Amino acid sequence: MSYITATTLEDALTALAAGPASVIAGGTDWFPSQGDRPFDGTLIDISRLVDLHGVTQTDRGWRIGAATTWTDIINANLPPAFDGLKLAAREVGSIQIQNTGTIAGNLCNASPAADGVPPLLTLNASVELTSGQGVREIALCDFLQGVRKTDRAADEILTAIHIPDLPDGSKGAFVKLGARKYLVISICMVAVLLQVKDDTLTDIRIAIGAASPVAQRLTALETALRGLPTKGLTNAITDDLITGLAPISDVRATAEYRQTAATQVIQRAVTLALEGDA
């Protein structure tokens, strides 16, 4: 096995272009996925690339470097619109995993139960992909293409996540349902981003994960809720408005349970976001 610790992005891209290789930062998803199989390929560690760390405000919104850890996100000074992402960050494994695992690794792993995806979908995030040929940017919803499948080419490194400017007063929330409170893979999880004016819901974005091969926005439900008074809003969240899910049955829950639980988890997330607006 070859283990390359890149000190510049150019070094990492050169090594990646030289032949088949796996890119890691924290490695908290990659190493467990190998199981007991011996690995005799090439690993490129990008965790020491300074330009890939940190959360910064830009002239177009916010930039989160690919190697930014979940602990970095928890500690970042961010507006309330990012509360959902911060809450999701606290749900990613143990504190040790949060200290090491990175936001880009969570996306490139492309698990249906990746905690970071629903809040990033509500933030209209896009990902920046860099290769020796240049840089391209793609919406997160298009980057994620299926279970363990992304649009990243073999010679590309996900270098940043970009989030456009958000309207003033935006509030975020995240709720995760699992078999226990901590250190658990999701049965179902929901992120919400909303805006309220004069006790009326002026806008809302809702994304659900672990209930289909790829986390998704619930646009029909969003449309039905916009313009409603905030009082009693959760009563308008009904099963018939939650469409397009394709839950599976596994050791954590049955498909039927996930479908039924979705409504309750969405109601909890909306309630939490409204409480943040108070």
C-alpha positions in Angstrom: 0.0 0.0 0.0 1.2 3.5 -0.8 0.2 6.3 1.6 0.7 9.8 0.3 0.3 12.8 2.7 -0.2 15.7 0.3 1.2 19.1 1.4 -0.3 21.0 -1.6 -3.4 20.6 -3.6 -1.2 20.3 -6.7 0.6 17.4 -5.1 -2.6 15.6 -4.4 -4.0 16.2 -7.9 -0.7 14.9 -9.5 -0.8 11.8 -7.4 -4.5 11.2 -8.2 -3.9 11.7 -11.9 -1.0 9.1 -11.9 -3.3 6.2 -11.4 -6.1 4.7 -9.3 -6.1 6.1 -5.8 -8.5 6.8 -2.9 -8.7 10.2 -1.3 -9.2 10.5 2.4 -9.2 13.3 5.0 -10.4 12.0 8.3 -10.9 8.5 6.9 -13.7 7.8 9.4 -16.0 6.4 6.6 -13.3 5.0 4.3 -11.5 2.8 6.7 -14.5 1.0 8.2 -15.8 0.4 4.6 -12.8 -1.8 3.9 -13.8 -4.4 6.5 -11.2 -7.2 6.7 -10.1 -6.9 3.1 -6.4 -6.1 2.6 -5.8 -2.8 0.7 -2.8 -2.7 -1.6 -3.7 0.5 -3.5 -2.8 4.1 -3.1 -4.2 6.5 -0.4 -3.9 10.2 -0.7 -4.4 12.1 2.6 -5.5 15.7 2.1 -6.1 16.5 5.8 -3.0 18.8 6.0 -4.1 21.1 3.1 -4.7 24.4 4.9 -6.8 25.8 2.1 -9.3 23.0 2.5 -10.0 23.8 6.2 -12.4 26.3 7.7 -15.7 28.1 7.2 -15.5 31.6 5.6 -17.9 34.2 4.4 -17.5 35.2 0.8 -19.0 37.8 -1.6 -21.4 35.1 -2.7 -22.3 33.5 0.6 -20.3 30.9 2.6 -17.5 28.5 1.8 -16.8 25.4 3.8 -13.4 23.8 3.0 -13.6 20.1 2.2 -11.4 19.0 5.1 -13.4 21.0 7.7 -14.3 18.7 10.5 -17.7 18.4 12.2 -16.2 20.0 15.4 -15.0 22.9 13.3 -18.6 23.4 12.1 -20.0 23.1 15.6 -17.6 25.8 16.8 -18.0 28.1 13.8 -19.6 31.5 14.2 -22.5 31.1 11.8 -26.0 32.6 11.5 -29.2 30.8 12.7 -29.8 29.4 9.2 -26.9 27.0 9.9 -28.4 25.7 13.1 -29.6 22.6 11.3 -26.1 21.8 10.0 -24.7 22.4 13.5 -27.3 20.0 15.1 -26.5 17.4 12.4 -22.7 17.8 13.1 -23.4 16.9 16.8 -25.1 13.7 15.6 -22.1 12.4 13.6 -20.7 9.5 15.7 -18.8 10.2 18.8 -16.8 13.4 19.7 -13.7 11.6 18.5 -15.3 11.1 15.1 -16.5 14.7 15.0 -13.0 15.8 15.7 -11.6 13.8 12.7 -14.4 13.2 10.2 -14.9 15.8 7.5 -17.9 17.3 5.7 -16.6 16.3 2.3 -16.0 12.7 3.4 -19.6 12.6 4.5 -20.8 13.7 1.1 -18.4 11.5 -1.0 -19.3 8.5 1.0 -22.9 9.0 -0.3 -24.7 7.1 2.3 -28.5 7.6 2.3 -28.1 8.1 6.1 -25.3 10.8 5.8 -26.3 13.3 8.5 -24.8 16.3 6.7 -26.8 16.0 3.5 -30.4 17.1 4.5 -29.3 20.4 6.1 -27.0 21.1 3.2 -29.9 20.5 0.8 -32.0 23.1 2.7 -29.1 25.5 2.4 -29.0 25.0 -1.5 -25.4 23.9 -1.2 -23.2 23.1 -4.2 -19.9 21.3 -4.3 -16.6 22.4 -5.8 -14.7 19.7 -7.7 -11.1 20.2 -8.7 -8.9 18.3 -11.1 -5.8 19.0 -13.1 -8.0 20.3 -15.9 -9.7 22.9 -13.7 -12.6 23.5 -11.3 -16.3 22.9 -11.7 -19.2 23.4 -9.4 -22.4 21.3 -9.2 -25.5 21.4 -7.0 -25.3 18.9 -4.2 -28.6 17.4 -5.3 -27.0 16.6 -8.6 -23.7 15.5 -7.2 -25.4 12.7 -5.1 -26.6 10.1 -7.6 -27.5 7.0 -5.6 -26.3 4.8 -2.8 -22.5 5.2 -2.6 -22.6 7.0 -6.0 -21.6 10.5 -6.8 -20.7 12.6 -9.9 -17.1 12.9 -8.8 -14.7 11.8 -11.5 -11.7 9.6 -10.7 -9.3 12.5 -11.1 -11.3 15.0 -9.1 -11.1 16.1 -5.4 -14.0 17.7 -3.7 -12.4 20.9 -2.4 -15.2 23.0 -1.0 -18.9 23.3 -0.3 -20.5 26.6 -1.3 -23.7 28.0 0.2 -25.4 31.1 -1.3 -26.4 34.1 0.8 -29.5 33.4 2.8 -32.4 35.7 3.5 -32.3 37.6 6.8 -34.3 35.8 9.5 -33.7 32.3 8.2 -33.8 29.6 10.9 -32.6 26.1 10.6 -33.3 22.8 12.5 -32.4 19.1 12.3 -34.1 16.1 13.9 -32.7 12.5 13.8 -34.6 9.4 14.7 -32.6 6.4 15.7 -32.9 3.3 17.8 -31.1 5.1 20.6 -30.1 8.7 21.4 -26.4 8.6 20.6 -23.9 6.9 18.3 -26.6 5.6 15.9 -27.2 5.4 12.2 -30.5 7.2 11.3 -33.8 5.5 10.8 -35.0 8.8 9.5 -33.8 12.4 9.7 -35.1 15.8 8.6 -33.7 19.2 8.2 -35.8 22.4 8.0 -35.0 26.0 7.0 -37.7 28.5 7.3 -38.6 32.2 7.5 -41.5 33.8 9.4 -43.0 37.3 9.1 -46.0 38.5 11.1 -46.7 35.0 12.4 -46.9 33.7 8.8 -44.6 31.2 7.2 -43.1 33.1 4.3 -40.7 30.3 3.1 -39.7 26.8 4.1 -37.3 24.2 2.8 -37.6 20.6 4.1 -35.2 17.7 3.3 -35.4 14.1 4.5 -32.7 11.5 4.6 -32.5 7.7 5.2 -35.9 7.4 3.6 -34.8 6.9 0.0 -31.6 6.1 -1.9 -30.6 9.8 -1.8 -31.8 12.5 0.6 -34.3 14.8 -1.0 -36.2 18.0 -0.7 -40.0 17.6 -0.1 -41.1 20.3 -2.5 -44.8 19.4 -2.5 -45.0 19.7 1.2 -43.0 23.0 1.1 -45.4 24.5 -1.4 -48.4 23.4 0.7 -47.0 25.1 3.9 -45.8 28.4 2.5 -48.1 31.3 3.4 -49.8 29.4 6.3 -50.0 30.9 9.8 -47.4 29.5 12.2 -50.0 28.7 14.8 -51.0 25.1 14.3 -48.7 24.7 11.4 -47.7 21.1 12.2 -51.4 20.1 11.7 -51.0 20.9 8.0 -48.1 18.3 7.7 -50.0 15.2 6.7 -49.0 11.9 5.2 -50.5 12.6 1.8 -48.2 15.6 1.3 -45.0 13.5 1.9 -44.5 11.9 -1.4 -41.6 10.4 -3.3 -40.1 8.4 -0.5 -38.7 4.9 -1.1 -37.7 3.6 2.3 -36.1 0.2 2.8 -36.4 -2.4 5.5 -33.2 -3.2 7.3 -31.9 -4.1 10.8 -32.9 -0.6 12.1 -36.5 -0.4 10.9 -39.0 -1.6 8.4 -39.9 0.4 5.3 -43.4 0.9 6.7 -42.1 2.2 10.0 -39.9 4.7 8.2 -42.8 5.9 6.0 -45.0 6.4 9.0 -42.2 8.0 11.1 -41.4 10.6 8.4 -44.5 12.7 9.2 -43.7 12.8 12.9 -40.0 13.6 12.4 -40.9 16.4 10.0 -43.4 17.9 12.5 -40.7 17.8 15.2 -38.2 19.5 13.0 -40.6 22.3 12.0 -41.6 22.8 15.6 -37.9 23.1 16.6 -37.2 25.6 13.8 -40.3 27.7 14.9 -39.1 27.7 18.4 -35.8 29.1 17.2 -37.8 31.9 15.5 -39.4 32.9 18.8 
